[in-house]
Amino acid sequence: MYRRGLRLSVGAEVTVGIVVLVITTLLTGTQPGRADAEAAAAQSSQATGSRAGASVSVPFDVGAGGGQGKVQIDMTPARVGENTIQAVVFGPDGGIATVPELRLTFTETARKLGPLNANLQDLGGYWGTDTLNLPLAGTWTMNVTVRTTDIDQVTVSKTVVIEG
């Protein structure tokens, strides 16, 4: 009589243990809810074409010998708020050039904002900043001023789209 009760009790415990193991195995193979939500958000941002930044090449010519080249400007994330800018100046031969001054300003003419100075710093081989704060989305005019000598400089304008 006691053996029969013990046998039923042990059988019930084994059954419950197997059910718990099966459920645990199933749950460890599934993603948590927040991981699914993050994956869906990442897919939707890729589908809407959001970008990680903007890259602009600005050719310049100061009119003097050797005063030609281009400035490659990378802006991350090219959105409202704080942005990081890295700019490299290339000379007429396509190699990296050293210039005494590189200035970058942003103006939003439709809303009469600016010019906002990017305050680029010479970082040894390239110019950069991580403190450019653009307050509004829209099409901004980026003015690039390159000074190649003590007296030769030129300002070139390009438009940049800043997302909200």
N, C-alpha and C positions, 0 to 999 in steps of 0.2 A: 504494500500500500504506500509506504513512504518512498519506495523505489520508483513507483509510477509517477508520483508527484515530482520527484527529483528529475526524472527523465523529461517530463513536460517542461519543467522550469529551465533546464539546460538547453533543450531544443528551442525554446522561445528566445533565450539569450543569444544563441548562435544565429537564429534567424534575424534578430534585431541587429546584431553585429554585421552580418552580411549586407543588410539593407543600408546601414550607415556607410560601409565601405563603398558600395555601389554609388551612393549619392555623392560621397566625397570625391570619388574618381571622376564623376561627371562634372562636378563644379570646378575642379582644378583645371579642366580642359577648356573652360569658357572664359571669355574676357569679362572683366568687371564692367559695370554700366558706364562709368565715367570714361573708360578707355574707348568704348564704342562711340560715345558722344564726341570725344576728341578726334577720333578717326573721321567721323561724319563731318565735323567742322573743318578739318583739314581738306577733305575732298571738296567741300563746297567752296572753300576759298580758292582752291586750284581751278575749279570749274568757272568761277567768276573772273578769273584772270588777274587776281591780285599779284603784285610783284614784290620782290624783295628790295627793290631800289631802282635808281635810275643811273644810267651811264651815258655821258655826253662827251663827244669829241668836238673841241672848239679850235678851228684853225685861226692863226693870227699872222699878220705881216706888218711890222712897224715901218717898213719902207727903207730901212737901212740894211747894209750888208750883214748877213747872218742874223737878221732880226725876224726870221720866219720860223714857223713850227706849228705845233698844236698843243693844246692842254687837254688831257684826259681827266674828266671829273666823274667820280663815282660818289653817289649820294645814297645813303641808306638810312631809313627805309623809304624815303621820298613820300612821307606822309605828314599830316598835321602833327605838330609837336617837335620834340628834339630829333635832330638828324645829325648823322656823322658824314663828313665830307673828306675825301682823299683826292688830291689833285697832283698829277705828274705832268711836268712840262717836257715836251720832246722838241729837239732842235731840228734844223733843216735836213740833217742826215738821218733822222729817225731815232737817234740815241737820246738818252735822258740829258736834259740841259739844266744848267743852274742859272736861275734868274734872281736878281736882287729883291724883287717884289712881285707878289701875286695877290691880287685883291679880288674878292667875289662878293657881289651884292645882289639882293633879290628885291624885286618890285612887283606889286600886284596893282597894275594901273587901273583896273576896273573899280577897285575899292579904295584907290588912293592910299595904298599901304607901301611904305618903304621910301627909300632903299634901306633894307636890313643888311648890315654888314656881317659876313660870315666869320670875320676875325681869324683868317687862316694863319697858321703858324708854320714856319719853316722847320720841318722835322727831319732834315738831313736826307735829301734825295726825293722827298715829296713834301707837299703842303697838306695840312689837315686841321680839322677841328671836330669836336664832338658836342659843341654847344649851340649850333644853329637851331633856333626855335622859330618855325613857321606857323603862324596862328590860324591860318585858314586854308581850306582846300581850294584848288582852282589852277589856272594857268598863270604862272609867275614868269617874269622876265629876269633871267640871270645875266648880269653884266660881269664879264671877266676882264680884268685889267692886268696886262702883262707888261712889266717894265724890264727891258732887256739890258739897258745900260743906264748911266746916271741921267741921261736926257731923253732916251727913246722909250716910249710906251704907247700902247694901243689898248682900246677897250672894244670888246666884241660882245654882242648880245645873242642869247639863245633863249628859247622858251622851254620851261620845264613844267610838267603837270604834277601837282601835289594832290594826293588822294586824301580823303577825309578819314 
